């Protein structure tokens, strides 16, 4: 995450081509937004979020787990 003039979400070129991770990244983004929009006295909305890497384990990964992980990204 970094400052920006508006809310921006970017994917690395590798992630743009990887169709199997899109739903997981969306869940992580929603988890992060859950935190960004309520942690301060006013919403944090001018940020750029760049996803550069994503690993999905076919056995233990779930969209809800990615959403919770997104909530834990705030502050990094």
Backbone torsions as a table, in degrees:
resi	resn	phi	psi	omega
1	UNK	NA	146.0	176.6
2	UNK	-156.1	161.3	179.4
3	UNK	-62.6	149.9	178.1
4	UNK	-152.3	172.6	179.6
5	UNK	-81.9	-15.8	176.9
6	UNK	-156.6	176.9	176.3
7	UNK	-71.6	123.5	178.6
8	UNK	-130.8	138.9	174.6
9	UNK	-124.8	125.9	-179.0
10	UNK	-124.8	149.6	174.2
11	UNK	-119.0	145.0	173.2
12	UNK	-64.3	158.0	179.1
13	UNK	-56.4	-35.5	179.1
14	UNK	-64.4	-41.6	-179.8
15	UNK	-71.8	-30.1	176.5
16	UNK	-63.6	-32.7	-179.9
17	UNK	-84.8	-16.8	-175.6
18	UNK	-90.2	98.0	-177.7
19	UNK	-69.4	-25.4	-174.5
20	UNK	-75.5	-8.3	-178.2
21	UNK	-109.5	-5.7	-173.9
22	UNK	-58.1	-45.5	-179.2
23	UNK	-65.0	-36.0	178.8
24	UNK	-68.4	-41.5	178.4
25	UNK	-66.3	-38.0	177.1
26	UNK	-62.4	-42.2	177.6
27	UNK	-62.5	-43.0	178.5
28	UNK	-63.5	-40.6	178.4
29	UNK	-62.6	-44.6	179.1
30	UNK	-63.2	-37.9	176.4
31	UNK	-62.5	-43.0	178.4
32	UNK	-64.9	-42.2	179.1
33	UNK	-65.9	-33.3	175.0
34	UNK	-53.2	-40.4	-177.3
35	UNK	-81.1	-46.0	-176.4
36	UNK	-60.9	-32.9	-174.6
37	UNK	-83.8	-8.9	-177.6
38	UNK	-129.1	-0.7	-174.5
39	UNK	-82.1	-24.7	-177.4
40	UNK	-109.2	176.4	175.5
41	UNK	-67.0	-19.5	177.6
42	UNK	-140.1	152.9	-177.3
43	UNK	-65.2	142.5	171.6
44	UNK	-87.3	111.6	-174.7
45	UNK	-125.3	-13.8	-179.6
46	UNK	-100.4	70.5	179.8
47	UNK	-132.3	151.8	173.5
48	UNK	-110.2	124.4	179.1
49	UNK	-111.4	122.7	-179.5
50	UNK	-118.2	120.0	174.2
51	UNK	-92.9	120.8	-177.3
52	UNK	-109.1	-21.3	-176.5
53	UNK	-154.2	144.8	177.7
54	UNK	-150.2	127.5	175.4
55	UNK	-116.7	128.4	179.7
56	UNK	-117.0	119.5	175.8
57	UNK	-85.8	124.0	-175.5
58	UNK	-64.0	-19.1	-178.0
59	UNK	-96.3	-48.2	-170.6
60	UNK	-105.3	-3.6	179.5
61	UNK	-85.6	141.6	173.5
62	UNK	-144.3	160.1	180.0
63	UNK	-65.3	-36.1	178.8
64	UNK	-66.7	-35.0	176.3
65	UNK	-64.7	-39.1	177.8
66	UNK	-67.8	-34.6	178.2
67	UNK	-65.6	-44.6	177.1
68	UNK	-63.2	-38.6	177.7
69	UNK	-63.8	-38.4	177.0
70	UNK	-61.4	-36.8	177.3
71	UNK	-64.4	-30.0	-178.5
72	UNK	-83.9	-9.1	179.7
73	UNK	-74.5	-23.9	-176.6
74	UNK	-58.0	134.1	178.8
75	UNK	95.1	-4.3	178.7
76	UNK	-89.8	NA	NA
